Amino acid sequence: MRSEKEGETAALFNQLAEAIAILAFAPGGIPSLSGQRFDAEEILAGFIGIEQARAYCQRVRTHA
């Protein structure tokens, strides 16, 4: 589905992507969205380790 208004579909998609990114920082992340789970802590743990990921996500949640 595409909007008849120029740029509207892209703008809505970008807003959805931003909302998913923000909600991924909630404790437990987003359980399932079309079969895909979004959990910032889990994703970051693969890069920086679980302890640093937990600390980072906690800081983000406290300062949001």
Contacts in CASP RR format, 6 or more apart in sequence:
PFRMAT RR
TARGET T0000
AUTHOR 0000-0000-0000
METHOD contacts of the structure
MODEL  1
MRSEKEGETAALFNQLAEAIAILAFAPGGIPSLSGQRFDAEEILAGFIGI
EQARAYCQRVRTHA
1 9 0 8 1.000
2 9 0 8 1.000
3 9 0 8 1.000
3 12 0 8 1.000
20 30 0 8 1.000
20 33 0 8 1.000
20 38 0 8 1.000
21 38 0 8 1.000
21 40 0 8 1.000
22 64 0 8 1.000
23 29 0 8 1.000
23 30 0 8 1.000
23 38 0 8 1.000
24 30 0 8 1.000
24 38 0 8 1.000
24 39 0 8 1.000
24 40 0 8 1.000
24 43 0 8 1.000
25 40 0 8 1.000
25 41 0 8 1.000
25 57 0 8 1.000
25 60 0 8 1.000
25 61 0 8 1.000
25 64 0 8 1.000
26 61 0 8 1.000
27 61 0 8 1.000
28 39 0 8 1.000
28 41 0 8 1.000
29 37 0 8 1.000
29 38 0 8 1.000
29 39 0 8 1.000
29 40 0 8 1.000
29 41 0 8 1.000
30 37 0 8 1.000
30 38 0 8 1.000
30 39 0 8 1.000
31 37 0 8 1.000
40 53 0 8 1.000
40 57 0 8 1.000
40 60 0 8 1.000
41 50 0 8 1.000
41 53 0 8 1.000
41 54 0 8 1.000
41 57 0 8 1.000
42 53 0 8 1.000
44 52 0 8 1.000
44 53 0 8 1.000
44 56 0 8 1.000
44 57 0 8 1.000
45 53 0 8 1.000
45 54 0 8 1.000
46 53 0 8 1.000
47 53 0 8 1.000
48 56 0 8 1.000
END
